[in-house]
Amino acid sequence: MGFFSSLDAEKYDRTYKDSDLARRIVGYFKPQWRRLVLISILTLLVAGARGVGPASASEAGNAGQAPGGPEEKHRPRIRKRVRSEDDQGNLF
């Protein structure tokens, strides 16, 4: 394409080694290392706490108990229709 043809390297462009760039980035974050560690720990704690609910519900379901009571409490109730007759033979 014509637009990208002029984007070649210029004479004044510098090339950097990856190690130089990594050293520079570490230098930027070094003064904030305590905040980075705290944020990382809090992020892991929140992620773990959010995973506890579904995991415990799954375990409760596997154990035959739902979180709130016995298994029978959470089964859908099926009502059977019973046909009965009165003395005259009428169904109700």
C-alpha positions as CSV (number, residue, x, y, z in Angstrom):
1,M,0.0,0.0,0.0
2,G,1.2,3.5,-0.7
3,F,0.6,4.7,2.9
4,F,3.1,2.3,4.5
5,S,5.8,2.6,1.9
6,S,7.2,5.7,3.6
7,L,7.5,4.1,7.0
8,D,10.9,2.6,6.6
9,A,13.6,3.1,9.2
10,E,15.1,6.6,9.3
11,K,18.8,7.4,9.8
12,Y,18.1,8.9,13.2
13,D,16.0,5.9,14.5
14,R,17.7,4.2,17.5
15,T,17.7,0.4,18.1
16,Y,17.4,-0.8,21.6
17,K,18.2,-4.2,23.1
18,D,15.4,-6.0,24.9
19,S,17.5,-6.0,28.1
20,D,17.9,-2.2,27.9
21,L,14.1,-1.7,27.5
22,A,13.4,-4.1,30.4
23,R,15.9,-2.3,32.6
24,R,14.2,1.0,31.8
25,I,10.7,-0.4,32.6
26,V,11.9,-1.9,35.9
27,G,13.4,1.5,36.8
28,Y,10.0,3.1,36.3
29,F,8.2,0.6,38.5
30,K,10.9,0.3,41.2
31,P,9.6,3.2,43.4
32,Q,6.1,1.7,43.4
33,W,7.1,-1.9,44.2
34,R,5.1,-1.9,47.5
35,R,1.9,-0.9,45.8
36,L,2.4,-3.5,43.1
37,V,2.9,-6.2,45.7
38,L,-0.2,-5.1,47.6
39,I,-2.4,-4.9,44.5
40,S,-1.2,-8.3,43.4
41,I,-2.0,-9.9,46.7
42,L,-5.4,-8.2,46.9
43,T,-6.2,-9.3,43.4
44,L,-5.4,-12.9,44.2
45,L,-7.5,-12.7,47.4
46,V,-10.5,-11.3,45.6
47,A,-10.2,-13.9,42.8
48,G,-10.0,-16.7,45.3
49,A,-13.0,-15.3,47.3
50,R,-15.1,-15.1,44.2
51,G,-14.3,-18.7,43.4
52,V,-15.3,-20.1,46.8
53,G,-19.0,-19.7,46.3
54,P,-19.4,-21.7,43.1
55,A,-16.9,-24.3,44.3
56,S,-18.7,-24.9,47.6
57,A,-22.1,-25.0,45.9
58,S,-20.7,-27.6,43.5
59,E,-19.3,-29.7,46.3
60,A,-22.5,-29.5,48.2
61,G,-24.4,-30.7,45.1
62,N,-21.9,-33.6,44.7
63,A,-22.5,-34.6,48.4
64,G,-26.2,-34.8,47.9
65,Q,-26.9,-31.7,49.9
66,A,-27.8,-28.3,48.5
67,P,-26.7,-25.2,50.3
68,G,-29.9,-24.6,52.3
69,G,-31.2,-27.9,53.3
70,P,-31.7,-31.5,52.4
71,E,-31.8,-32.7,48.9
72,E,-35.6,-33.3,49.0
73,K,-36.2,-29.7,49.7
74,H,-34.9,-28.7,46.3
75,R,-36.5,-31.4,44.2
76,P,-39.4,-30.4,42.1
77,R,-42.7,-31.7,43.5
78,I,-44.6,-33.9,41.2
79,R,-48.3,-34.3,42.0
80,K,-50.0,-37.4,40.9
81,R,-53.6,-37.1,39.9
82,V,-55.6,-39.6,41.6
83,R,-58.9,-40.5,40.1
84,S,-61.5,-41.3,42.7
85,E,-65.2,-41.9,42.5
86,D,-67.9,-41.0,44.9
87,D,-70.8,-43.3,45.7
88,Q,-72.6,-42.6,42.5
89,G,-69.6,-43.3,40.3
90,N,-68.8,-39.6,39.5
91,L,-65.2,-38.9,38.9
92,F,-63.6,-36.0,40.6
